[in-house]
Amino acid sequence: MSKRDDLIVKYAADLKDKCGVAADMALLTKVTIGCGPSIYNPDAATVSGSQQSELDTVKNNFLIKKLGLKDGPDLDKGIDAVLEKYGKSNKNKYRAVVYYLLAVHFKKESVYK
């Protein structure tokens, strides 16, 4: 298995164990590929739920630019809901898992089809 495949398996385990979600592996794979090389950088591979600049990056670069959503309070609520589901006290919130959960939350899986 490639390093990316290993990471996808790890992300699927996180979804199952920490979020209670059975991952759609095809979607998870596409979301992971969409994250690009950031998944291999320990700092960029995770999302800091307590850092506003990080949350703004998720909102602007993923929700607005990638998923095509309109800016508004719903986006912040969606991010909060996903981080709550993943576990706010969980230190390692993987970017691919957060993006996967956001795509499902906003019903934007079609962006990856």
C-alpha positions as CSV (number, residue, x, y, z in Angstrom):
1,M,0.0,0.0,0.0
2,S,1.1,3.5,-0.7
3,K,1.5,6.1,2.0
4,R,-1.7,7.8,0.9
5,D,-3.6,4.5,1.1
6,D,-2.3,4.0,4.6
7,L,-3.5,7.5,5.6
8,I,-6.9,6.8,4.0
9,V,-7.3,3.7,6.2
10,K,-6.3,5.8,9.2
11,Y,-8.9,8.5,8.3
12,A,-11.6,5.8,7.9
13,A,-10.7,4.4,11.3
14,D,-11.0,7.9,12.8
15,L,-14.4,8.4,11.2
16,K,-15.6,5.1,12.7
17,D,-14.0,5.3,16.1
18,K,-14.3,9.0,16.9
19,C,-17.3,10.1,14.9
20,G,-19.4,7.0,14.6
21,V,-19.5,7.3,10.9
22,A,-19.0,4.5,8.4
23,A,-16.9,6.1,5.7
24,D,-17.8,6.1,2.0
25,M,-14.4,5.0,0.9
26,A,-14.7,6.4,-2.6
27,L,-15.6,9.8,-1.2
28,L,-13.0,9.7,1.5
29,T,-10.3,8.8,-1.1
30,K,-11.4,11.7,-3.4
31,V,-11.4,14.2,-0.4
32,T,-8.0,13.0,0.7
33,I,-6.6,13.4,-2.9
34,G,-8.1,16.8,-2.9
35,C,-6.1,17.8,0.1
36,G,-3.0,17.4,-1.9
37,P,0.5,17.1,-0.4
38,S,-0.7,18.7,2.9
39,I,-1.7,15.3,4.2
40,Y,2.0,14.4,4.4
41,N,3.0,17.5,6.5
42,P,2.2,16.8,10.2
43,D,1.2,20.4,10.8
44,A,-0.9,20.9,7.7
45,A,-2.5,17.5,7.9
46,T,-4.5,18.5,11.0
47,V,-7.0,21.2,11.8
48,S,-6.7,23.3,14.9
49,G,-10.3,23.8,16.2
50,S,-9.2,26.5,18.6
51,Q,-7.3,28.7,16.2
52,Q,-9.6,31.2,14.4
53,S,-7.2,31.7,11.5
54,E,-7.3,27.9,10.8
55,L,-11.1,27.9,10.9
56,D,-11.2,30.8,8.5
57,T,-8.9,28.9,6.1
58,V,-11.2,25.9,6.3
59,K,-14.2,28.2,5.6
60,N,-12.7,30.2,2.8
61,N,-10.5,27.6,1.0
62,F,-12.7,24.6,1.4
63,L,-16.3,25.5,2.0
64,I,-16.5,28.6,-0.2
65,K,-13.9,27.9,-2.9
66,K,-14.0,24.1,-3.2
67,L,-17.6,23.4,-2.3
68,G,-19.0,26.6,-3.7
69,L,-21.0,27.6,-0.7
70,K,-22.1,31.2,0.1
71,D,-20.5,32.8,3.1
72,G,-22.7,33.2,6.1
73,P,-23.3,32.1,9.7
74,D,-24.4,28.6,8.5
75,L,-20.8,27.9,7.5
76,D,-19.5,28.6,11.0
77,K,-22.3,26.6,12.5
78,G,-21.4,23.7,10.2
79,I,-17.7,23.8,11.1
80,D,-18.7,23.9,14.8
81,A,-21.0,20.9,14.4
82,V,-18.3,18.9,12.6
83,L,-15.6,19.8,15.2
84,E,-18.1,18.9,17.9
85,K,-18.8,15.5,16.3
86,Y,-15.1,14.8,15.8
87,G,-14.5,15.8,19.5
88,K,-13.3,19.2,20.4
89,S,-10.9,17.7,23.0
90,N,-9.4,15.4,20.3
91,K,-6.0,16.9,19.5
92,N,-5.5,15.3,16.1
93,K,-8.3,16.4,13.9
94,Y,-7.2,15.2,10.5
95,R,-7.9,17.7,7.7
96,A,-9.2,15.0,5.3
97,V,-11.6,13.8,8.0
98,V,-12.9,17.3,8.7
99,Y,-13.3,18.0,5.0
100,Y,-15.1,14.7,4.5
101,L,-17.5,15.5,7.4
102,L,-18.1,19.0,6.1
103,A,-18.8,17.7,2.5
104,V,-21.4,15.3,4.0
105,H,-22.8,17.9,6.4
106,F,-23.5,20.4,3.6
107,K,-24.6,17.6,1.3
108,K,-21.9,18.5,-1.3
109,E,-20.6,15.0,-1.9
110,S,-21.5,15.6,-5.6
111,V,-18.5,18.0,-5.9
112,Y,-16.3,14.9,-5.7
113,K,-18.3,12.6,-8.1
